[in-house]
Amino acid sequence: MRKAAAAIPILALLLITGCGAEPTEPGAASAPASGPASAPASAAAGAGSTAEAVALDSAGETCRRLLGADGNGPLQQVTSLVKIGGGTSRFEGSVETARALHQEIQGLAKDAPEQMLPQLKELSSPVENTLMIADSPGSAWTFNPETWSRAAAELETGCAPYRAR
């Protein structure tokens, strides 16, 4: 039941951002296009709509930057440094690492399609918390592990077709 509930936002993200469609650049990595999620994106791209094509390219470029050329982009870095378990959560990186990741994700968000912004903001929430606590040591760790995990999973799934091979 939980898997089915988690799949709905992922499918919605794929449908909205077009990450389920094949990349538009020649020679780019692609995932097999199947099912109803890829049909609307393909139809929009085939219709020649400039606005749609720009959004798809922007989503693809955002995904490639988020994943990194070597597979060690900001998405992988943040997900490997956030630890959740036993009713607690923490960021295991340094303040400098948090600052660098925060700047990188914020830079990505400036060029990202609007539909990806909530997930990018949530992805950076543990690094924002780390920076807030570093600047104000009495601050509380305000991080929602479930929301963050869902956003990270949506980005992973939505960007999978753009992963370097």
PyMOL CGO cylinders between C-alpha atoms (Angstrom):
from pymol import cmd
from pymol.cgo import CYLINDER

trace = [
    CYLINDER, 0.00, 0.00, 0.00, 2.81, 2.43, 0.91, 0.3, 1, 1, 1, 1, 1, 1,
    CYLINDER, 2.81, 2.43, 0.91, 4.63, 1.66, -2.37, 0.3, 1, 1, 1, 1, 1, 1,
    CYLINDER, 4.63, 1.66, -2.37, 1.53, 2.47, -4.38, 0.3, 1, 1, 1, 1, 1, 1,
    CYLINDER, 1.53, 2.47, -4.38, 1.05, 5.73, -2.48, 0.3, 1, 1, 1, 1, 1, 1,
    CYLINDER, 1.05, 5.73, -2.48, 4.70, 6.65, -3.05, 0.3, 1, 1, 1, 1, 1, 1,
    CYLINDER, 4.70, 6.65, -3.05, 4.45, 5.90, -6.78, 0.3, 1, 1, 1, 1, 1, 1,
    CYLINDER, 4.45, 5.90, -6.78, 1.71, 8.47, -7.38, 0.3, 1, 1, 1, 1, 1, 1,
    CYLINDER, 1.71, 8.47, -7.38, 3.85, 11.59, -6.70, 0.3, 1, 1, 1, 1, 1, 1,
    CYLINDER, 3.85, 11.59, -6.70, 6.73, 10.06, -8.67, 0.3, 1, 1, 1, 1, 1, 1,
    CYLINDER, 6.73, 10.06, -8.67, 4.52, 9.46, -11.69, 0.3, 1, 1, 1, 1, 1, 1,
    CYLINDER, 4.52, 9.46, -11.69, 3.11, 12.97, -11.37, 0.3, 1, 1, 1, 1, 1, 1,
    CYLINDER, 3.11, 12.97, -11.37, 6.63, 14.43, -11.34, 0.3, 1, 1, 1, 1, 1, 1,
    CYLINDER, 6.63, 14.43, -11.34, 7.57, 12.41, -14.42, 0.3, 1, 1, 1, 1, 1, 1,
    CYLINDER, 7.57, 12.41, -14.42, 4.46, 13.53, -16.24, 0.3, 1, 1, 1, 1, 1, 1,
    CYLINDER, 4.46, 13.53, -16.24, 4.87, 17.19, -15.29, 0.3, 1, 1, 1, 1, 1, 1,
    CYLINDER, 4.87, 17.19, -15.29, 8.61, 17.58, -15.85, 0.3, 1, 1, 1, 1, 1, 1,
    CYLINDER, 8.61, 17.58, -15.85, 8.91, 15.37, -18.88, 0.3, 1, 1, 1, 1, 1, 1,
    CYLINDER, 8.91, 15.37, -18.88, 11.80, 13.46, -17.32, 0.3, 1, 1, 1, 1, 1, 1,
    CYLINDER, 11.80, 13.46, -17.32, 10.11, 10.27, -18.48, 0.3, 1, 1, 1, 1, 1, 1,
    CYLINDER, 10.11, 10.27, -18.48, 10.49, 11.31, -22.13, 0.3, 1, 1, 1, 1, 1, 1,
    CYLINDER, 10.49, 11.31, -22.13, 13.62, 10.62, -24.13, 0.3, 1, 1, 1, 1, 1, 1,
    CYLINDER, 13.62, 10.62, -24.13, 16.27, 13.37, -23.98, 0.3, 1, 1, 1, 1, 1, 1,
    CYLINDER, 16.27, 13.37, -23.98, 16.19, 15.71, -26.97, 0.3, 1, 1, 1, 1, 1, 1,
    CYLINDER, 16.19, 15.71, -26.97, 19.95, 15.87, -27.57, 0.3, 1, 1, 1, 1, 1, 1,
    CYLINDER, 19.95, 15.87, -27.57, 21.41, 13.42, -30.06, 0.3, 1, 1, 1, 1, 1, 1,
    CYLINDER, 21.41, 13.42, -30.06, 23.46, 10.68, -28.45, 0.3, 1, 1, 1, 1, 1, 1,
    CYLINDER, 23.46, 10.68, -28.45, 22.10, 11.40, -24.97, 0.3, 1, 1, 1, 1, 1, 1,
    CYLINDER, 22.10, 11.40, -24.97, 21.30, 8.49, -22.70, 0.3, 1, 1, 1, 1, 1, 1,
    CYLINDER, 21.30, 8.49, -22.70, 17.70, 7.44, -22.91, 0.3, 1, 1, 1, 1, 1, 1,
    CYLINDER, 17.70, 7.44, -22.91, 15.34, 5.16, -21.11, 0.3, 1, 1, 1, 1, 1, 1,
    CYLINDER, 15.34, 5.16, -21.11, 12.80, 3.10, -22.95, 0.3, 1, 1, 1, 1, 1, 1,
    CYLINDER, 12.80, 3.10, -22.95, 9.68, 5.15, -23.48, 0.3, 1, 1, 1, 1, 1, 1,
    CYLINDER, 9.68, 5.15, -23.48, 6.60, 3.19, -22.55, 0.3, 1, 1, 1, 1, 1, 1,
    CYLINDER, 6.60, 3.19, -22.55, 3.27, 3.59, -20.94, 0.3, 1, 1, 1, 1, 1, 1,
    CYLINDER, 3.27, 3.59, -20.94, 1.02, 6.60, -20.65, 0.3, 1, 1, 1, 1, 1, 1,
    CYLINDER, 1.02, 6.60, -20.65, 3.52, 8.77, -18.74, 0.3, 1, 1, 1, 1, 1, 1,
    CYLINDER, 3.52, 8.77, -18.74, 5.73, 9.25, -21.81, 0.3, 1, 1, 1, 1, 1, 1,
    CYLINDER, 5.73, 9.25, -21.81, 2.95, 9.75, -24.34, 0.3, 1, 1, 1, 1, 1, 1,
    CYLINDER, 2.95, 9.75, -24.34, 1.90, 13.31, -23.38, 0.3, 1, 1, 1, 1, 1, 1,
    CYLINDER, 1.90, 13.31, -23.38, 5.51, 14.51, -23.25, 0.3, 1, 1, 1, 1, 1, 1,
    CYLINDER, 5.51, 14.51, -23.25, 6.27, 12.96, -26.64, 0.3, 1, 1, 1, 1, 1, 1,
    CYLINDER, 6.27, 12.96, -26.64, 3.12, 14.42, -28.13, 0.3, 1, 1, 1, 1, 1, 1,
    CYLINDER, 3.12, 14.42, -28.13, 3.95, 17.89, -26.80, 0.3, 1, 1, 1, 1, 1, 1,
    CYLINDER, 3.95, 17.89, -26.80, 7.49, 17.71, -28.14, 0.3, 1, 1, 1, 1, 1, 1,
    CYLINDER, 7.49, 17.71, -28.14, 6.23, 16.42, -31.48, 0.3, 1, 1, 1, 1, 1, 1,
    CYLINDER, 6.23, 16.42, -31.48, 3.71, 19.26, -31.71, 0.3, 1, 1, 1, 1, 1, 1,
    CYLINDER, 3.71, 19.26, -31.71, 6.59, 21.71, -32.02, 0.3, 1, 1, 1, 1, 1, 1,
    CYLINDER, 6.59, 21.71, -32.02, 5.64, 23.77, -29.00, 0.3, 1, 1, 1, 1, 1, 1,
    CYLINDER, 5.64, 23.77, -29.00, 8.69, 25.88, -28.17, 0.3, 1, 1, 1, 1, 1, 1,
    CYLINDER, 8.69, 25.88, -28.17, 7.62, 26.38, -24.56, 0.3, 1, 1, 1, 1, 1, 1,
    CYLINDER, 7.62, 26.38, -24.56, 7.26, 22.62, -24.05, 0.3, 1, 1, 1, 1, 1, 1,
    CYLINDER, 7.26, 22.62, -24.05, 10.62, 21.87, -25.70, 0.3, 1, 1, 1, 1, 1, 1,
    CYLINDER, 10.62, 21.87, -25.70, 12.37, 24.46, -23.54, 0.3, 1, 1, 1, 1, 1, 1,
    CYLINDER, 12.37, 24.46, -23.54, 10.83, 22.95, -20.38, 0.3, 1, 1, 1, 1, 1, 1,
    CYLINDER, 10.83, 22.95, -20.38, 11.94, 19.45, -21.39, 0.3, 1, 1, 1, 1, 1, 1,
    CYLINDER, 11.94, 19.45, -21.39, 15.48, 20.61, -22.17, 0.3, 1, 1, 1, 1, 1, 1,
    CYLINDER, 15.48, 20.61, -22.17, 15.58, 22.52, -18.89, 0.3, 1, 1, 1, 1, 1, 1,
    CYLINDER, 15.58, 22.52, -18.89, 14.42, 19.45, -16.95, 0.3, 1, 1, 1, 1, 1, 1,
    CYLINDER, 14.42, 19.45, -16.95, 17.00, 17.30, -18.70, 0.3, 1, 1, 1, 1, 1, 1,
    CYLINDER, 17.00, 17.30, -18.70, 19.81, 19.77, -18.10, 0.3, 1, 1, 1, 1, 1, 1,
    CYLINDER, 19.81, 19.77, -18.10, 18.77, 20.20, -14.46, 0.3, 1, 1, 1, 1, 1, 1,
    CYLINDER, 18.77, 20.20, -14.46, 18.77, 16.42, -14.03, 0.3, 1, 1, 1, 1, 1, 1,
    CYLINDER, 18.77, 16.42, -14.03, 22.20, 16.06, -15.65, 0.3, 1, 1, 1, 1, 1, 1,
    CYLINDER, 22.20, 16.06, -15.65, 23.65, 18.76, -13.39, 0.3, 1, 1, 1, 1, 1, 1,
    CYLINDER, 23.65, 18.76, -13.39, 21.93, 17.26, -10.34, 0.3, 1, 1, 1, 1, 1, 1,
    CYLINDER, 21.93, 17.26, -10.34, 23.30, 13.79, -11.13, 0.3, 1, 1, 1, 1, 1, 1,
    CYLINDER, 23.30, 13.79, -11.13, 26.77, 14.98, -12.16, 0.3, 1, 1, 1, 1, 1, 1,
    CYLINDER, 26.77, 14.98, -12.16, 28.82, 13.66, -15.08, 0.3, 1, 1, 1, 1, 1, 1,
    CYLINDER, 28.82, 13.66, -15.08, 30.51, 11.07, -12.87, 0.3, 1, 1, 1, 1, 1, 1,
    CYLINDER, 30.51, 11.07, -12.87, 27.36, 10.09, -10.98, 0.3, 1, 1, 1, 1, 1, 1,
    CYLINDER, 27.36, 10.09, -10.98, 28.56, 11.96, -7.90, 0.3, 1, 1, 1, 1, 1, 1,
    CYLINDER, 28.56, 11.96, -7.90, 26.49, 15.11, -8.31, 0.3, 1, 1, 1, 1, 1, 1,
    CYLINDER, 26.49, 15.11, -8.31, 24.72, 17.04, -5.57, 0.3, 1, 1, 1, 1, 1, 1,
    CYLINDER, 24.72, 17.04, -5.57, 21.82, 14.59, -5.43, 0.3, 1, 1, 1, 1, 1, 1,
    CYLINDER, 21.82, 14.59, -5.43, 24.09, 11.64, -4.64, 0.3, 1, 1, 1, 1, 1, 1,
    CYLINDER, 24.09, 11.64, -4.64, 26.24, 13.70, -2.27, 0.3, 1, 1, 1, 1, 1, 1,
    CYLINDER, 26.24, 13.70, -2.27, 23.30, 14.94, -0.19, 0.3, 1, 1, 1, 1, 1, 1,
    CYLINDER, 23.30, 14.94, -0.19, 21.59, 11.55, -0.08, 0.3, 1, 1, 1, 1, 1, 1,
    CYLINDER, 21.59, 11.55, -0.08, 24.80, 9.86, 1.06, 0.3, 1, 1, 1, 1, 1, 1,
    CYLINDER, 24.80, 9.86, 1.06, 25.42, 12.43, 3.82, 0.3, 1, 1, 1, 1, 1, 1,
    CYLINDER, 25.42, 12.43, 3.82, 21.90, 12.48, 5.31, 0.3, 1, 1, 1, 1, 1, 1,
    CYLINDER, 21.90, 12.48, 5.31, 21.37, 9.73, 7.87, 0.3, 1, 1, 1, 1, 1, 1,
    CYLINDER, 21.37, 9.73, 7.87, 17.88, 8.80, 9.02, 0.3, 1, 1, 1, 1, 1, 1,
    CYLINDER, 17.88, 8.80, 9.02, 17.07, 6.08, 11.52, 0.3, 1, 1, 1, 1, 1, 1,
    CYLINDER, 17.07, 6.08, 11.52, 15.95, 5.26, 15.01, 0.3, 1, 1, 1, 1, 1, 1,
    CYLINDER, 15.95, 5.26, 15.01, 13.73, 8.32, 15.15, 0.3, 1, 1, 1, 1, 1, 1,
    CYLINDER, 13.73, 8.32, 15.15, 16.63, 10.69, 14.47, 0.3, 1, 1, 1, 1, 1, 1,
    CYLINDER, 16.63, 10.69, 14.47, 18.21, 12.36, 11.47, 0.3, 1, 1, 1, 1, 1, 1,
    CYLINDER, 18.21, 12.36, 11.47, 21.46, 14.19, 10.85, 0.3, 1, 1, 1, 1, 1, 1,
    CYLINDER, 21.46, 14.19, 10.85, 23.73, 15.57, 8.15, 0.3, 1, 1, 1, 1, 1, 1,
    CYLINDER, 23.73, 15.57, 8.15, 27.13, 13.91, 8.38, 0.3, 1, 1, 1, 1, 1, 1,
    CYLINDER, 27.13, 13.91, 8.38, 29.02, 16.45, 6.30, 0.3, 1, 1, 1, 1, 1, 1,
    CYLINDER, 29.02, 16.45, 6.30, 31.00, 19.45, 7.45, 0.3, 1, 1, 1, 1, 1, 1,
    CYLINDER, 31.00, 19.45, 7.45, 29.64, 22.99, 7.47, 0.3, 1, 1, 1, 1, 1, 1,
    CYLINDER, 29.64, 22.99, 7.47, 31.85, 23.71, 4.43, 0.3, 1, 1, 1, 1, 1, 1,
    CYLINDER, 31.85, 23.71, 4.43, 30.37, 20.73, 2.58, 0.3, 1, 1, 1, 1, 1, 1,
    CYLINDER, 30.37, 20.73, 2.58, 26.87, 21.86, 3.53, 0.3, 1, 1, 1, 1, 1, 1,
    CYLINDER, 26.87, 21.86, 3.53, 27.61, 25.38, 2.29, 0.3, 1, 1, 1, 1, 1, 1,
    CYLINDER, 27.61, 25.38, 2.29, 28.99, 24.12, -1.05, 0.3, 1, 1, 1, 1, 1, 1,
    CYLINDER, 28.99, 24.12, -1.05, 26.05, 21.76, -1.61, 0.3, 1, 1, 1, 1, 1, 1,
    CYLINDER, 26.05, 21.76, -1.61, 23.55, 24.45, -0.66, 0.3, 1, 1, 1, 1, 1, 1,
    CYLINDER, 23.55, 24.45, -0.66, 25.09, 26.87, -3.18, 0.3, 1, 1, 1, 1, 1, 1,
    CYLINDER, 25.09, 26.87, -3.18, 25.16, 24.21, -5.89, 0.3, 1, 1, 1, 1, 1, 1,
    CYLINDER, 25.16, 24.21, -5.89, 21.53, 23.21, -5.37, 0.3, 1, 1, 1, 1, 1, 1,
    CYLINDER, 21.53, 23.21, -5.37, 20.44, 26.86, -5.24, 0.3, 1, 1, 1, 1, 1, 1,
    CYLINDER, 20.44, 26.86, -5.24, 22.27, 27.45, -8.53, 0.3, 1, 1, 1, 1, 1, 1,
    CYLINDER, 22.27, 27.45, -8.53, 20.45, 24.50, -10.07, 0.3, 1, 1, 1, 1, 1, 1,
    CYLINDER, 20.45, 24.50, -10.07, 17.11, 25.79, -8.80, 0.3, 1, 1, 1, 1, 1, 1,
    CYLINDER, 17.11, 25.79, -8.80, 17.61, 29.12, -10.59, 0.3, 1, 1, 1, 1, 1, 1,
    CYLINDER, 17.61, 29.12, -10.59, 17.51, 27.37, -13.97, 0.3, 1, 1, 1, 1, 1, 1,
    CYLINDER, 17.51, 27.37, -13.97, 15.21, 24.47, -13.09, 0.3, 1, 1, 1, 1, 1, 1,
    CYLINDER, 15.21, 24.47, -13.09, 11.66, 24.10, -14.35, 0.3, 1, 1, 1, 1, 1, 1,
    CYLINDER, 11.66, 24.10, -14.35, 9.09, 25.33, -11.86, 0.3, 1, 1, 1, 1, 1, 1,
    CYLINDER, 9.09, 25.33, -11.86, 7.78, 21.79, -11.32, 0.3, 1, 1, 1, 1, 1, 1,
    CYLINDER, 7.78, 21.79, -11.32, 11.15, 20.67, -9.91, 0.3, 1, 1, 1, 1, 1, 1,
    CYLINDER, 11.15, 20.67, -9.91, 11.53, 23.54, -7.43, 0.3, 1, 1, 1, 1, 1, 1,
    CYLINDER, 11.53, 23.54, -7.43, 9.68, 21.94, -4.47, 0.3, 1, 1, 1, 1, 1, 1,
    CYLINDER, 9.68, 21.94, -4.47, 11.84, 18.81, -4.69, 0.3, 1, 1, 1, 1, 1, 1,
    CYLINDER, 11.84, 18.81, -4.69, 15.06, 20.83, -5.03, 0.3, 1, 1, 1, 1, 1, 1,
    CYLINDER, 15.06, 20.83, -5.03, 14.11, 22.99, -2.04, 0.3, 1, 1, 1, 1, 1, 1,
    CYLINDER, 14.11, 22.99, -2.04, 13.34, 19.91, 0.04, 0.3, 1, 1, 1, 1, 1, 1,
    CYLINDER, 13.34, 19.91, 0.04, 16.58, 18.22, -1.10, 0.3, 1, 1, 1, 1, 1, 1,
    CYLINDER, 16.58, 18.22, -1.10, 18.55, 21.14, 0.32, 0.3, 1, 1, 1, 1, 1, 1,
    CYLINDER, 18.55, 21.14, 0.32, 16.65, 21.25, 3.63, 0.3, 1, 1, 1, 1, 1, 1,
    CYLINDER, 16.65, 21.25, 3.63, 19.20, 19.21, 5.65, 0.3, 1, 1, 1, 1, 1, 1,
    CYLINDER, 19.20, 19.21, 5.65, 22.07, 21.39, 4.44, 0.3, 1, 1, 1, 1, 1, 1,
    CYLINDER, 22.07, 21.39, 4.44, 20.05, 24.52, 5.20, 0.3, 1, 1, 1, 1, 1, 1,
    CYLINDER, 20.05, 24.52, 5.20, 19.46, 23.16, 8.71, 0.3, 1, 1, 1, 1, 1, 1,
    CYLINDER, 19.46, 23.16, 8.71, 23.18, 22.46, 9.12, 0.3, 1, 1, 1, 1, 1, 1,
    CYLINDER, 23.18, 22.46, 9.12, 24.04, 26.01, 8.08, 0.3, 1, 1, 1, 1, 1, 1,
    CYLINDER, 24.04, 26.01, 8.08, 21.34, 27.50, 10.33, 0.3, 1, 1, 1, 1, 1, 1,
    CYLINDER, 21.34, 27.50, 10.33, 22.66, 25.58, 13.35, 0.3, 1, 1, 1, 1, 1, 1,
    CYLINDER, 22.66, 25.58, 13.35, 26.26, 26.57, 12.50, 0.3, 1, 1, 1, 1, 1, 1,
    CYLINDER, 26.26, 26.57, 12.50, 25.23, 30.23, 12.37, 0.3, 1, 1, 1, 1, 1, 1,
    CYLINDER, 25.23, 30.23, 12.37, 22.96, 30.04, 15.43, 0.3, 1, 1, 1, 1, 1, 1,
    CYLINDER, 22.96, 30.04, 15.43, 24.05, 27.11, 17.65, 0.3, 1, 1, 1, 1, 1, 1,
    CYLINDER, 24.05, 27.11, 17.65, 20.84, 27.25, 19.72, 0.3, 1, 1, 1, 1, 1, 1,
    CYLINDER, 20.84, 27.25, 19.72, 18.66, 26.64, 16.66, 0.3, 1, 1, 1, 1, 1, 1,
    CYLINDER, 18.66, 26.64, 16.66, 16.55, 23.51, 16.45, 0.3, 1, 1, 1, 1, 1, 1,
    CYLINDER, 16.55, 23.51, 16.45, 17.04, 20.84, 13.78, 0.3, 1, 1, 1, 1, 1, 1,
    CYLINDER, 17.04, 20.84, 13.78, 13.80, 21.23, 11.80, 0.3, 1, 1, 1, 1, 1, 1,
    CYLINDER, 13.80, 21.23, 11.80, 13.90, 18.49, 9.21, 0.3, 1, 1, 1, 1, 1, 1,
    CYLINDER, 13.90, 18.49, 9.21, 11.11, 16.21, 8.01, 0.3, 1, 1, 1, 1, 1, 1,
    CYLINDER, 11.11, 16.21, 8.01, 12.73, 12.89, 7.01, 0.3, 1, 1, 1, 1, 1, 1,
    CYLINDER, 12.73, 12.89, 7.01, 9.62, 11.56, 5.25, 0.3, 1, 1, 1, 1, 1, 1,
    CYLINDER, 9.62, 11.56, 5.25, 9.16, 14.64, 3.09, 0.3, 1, 1, 1, 1, 1, 1,
    CYLINDER, 9.16, 14.64, 3.09, 12.88, 14.78, 2.30, 0.3, 1, 1, 1, 1, 1, 1,
    CYLINDER, 12.88, 14.78, 2.30, 13.03, 11.07, 1.43, 0.3, 1, 1, 1, 1, 1, 1,
    CYLINDER, 13.03, 11.07, 1.43, 10.04, 11.41, -0.87, 0.3, 1, 1, 1, 1, 1, 1,
    CYLINDER, 10.04, 11.41, -0.87, 11.56, 14.44, -2.66, 0.3, 1, 1, 1, 1, 1, 1,
    CYLINDER, 11.56, 14.44, -2.66, 14.93, 12.72, -3.08, 0.3, 1, 1, 1, 1, 1, 1,
    CYLINDER, 14.93, 12.72, -3.08, 13.23, 9.59, -4.46, 0.3, 1, 1, 1, 1, 1, 1,
    CYLINDER, 13.23, 9.59, -4.46, 11.17, 11.67, -6.89, 0.3, 1, 1, 1, 1, 1, 1,
    CYLINDER, 11.17, 11.67, -6.89, 14.32, 13.39, -8.16, 0.3, 1, 1, 1, 1, 1, 1,
    CYLINDER, 14.32, 13.39, -8.16, 16.18, 10.07, -8.46, 0.3, 1, 1, 1, 1, 1, 1,
    CYLINDER, 16.18, 10.07, -8.46, 13.33, 8.47, -10.39, 0.3, 1, 1, 1, 1, 1, 1,
    CYLINDER, 13.33, 8.47, -10.39, 12.55, 11.50, -12.54, 0.3, 1, 1, 1, 1, 1, 1,
    CYLINDER, 12.55, 11.50, -12.54, 16.20, 12.03, -13.47, 0.3, 1, 1, 1, 1, 1, 1,
    CYLINDER, 16.20, 12.03, -13.47, 17.05, 8.36, -14.07, 0.3, 1, 1, 1, 1, 1, 1,
    CYLINDER, 17.05, 8.36, -14.07, 16.75, 8.66, -17.89, 0.3, 1, 1, 1, 1, 1, 1,
    CYLINDER, 16.75, 8.66, -17.89, 19.46, 11.34, -17.83, 0.3, 1, 1, 1, 1, 1, 1,
    CYLINDER, 19.46, 11.34, -17.83, 21.99, 9.35, -15.80, 0.3, 1, 1, 1, 1, 1, 1,
    CYLINDER, 21.99, 9.35, -15.80, 25.36, 9.13, -17.59, 0.3, 1, 1, 1, 1, 1, 1,
    CYLINDER, 25.36, 9.13, -17.59, 26.11, 5.63, -18.77, 0.3, 1, 1, 1, 1, 1, 1,
]
cmd.load_cgo(trace, "trace")
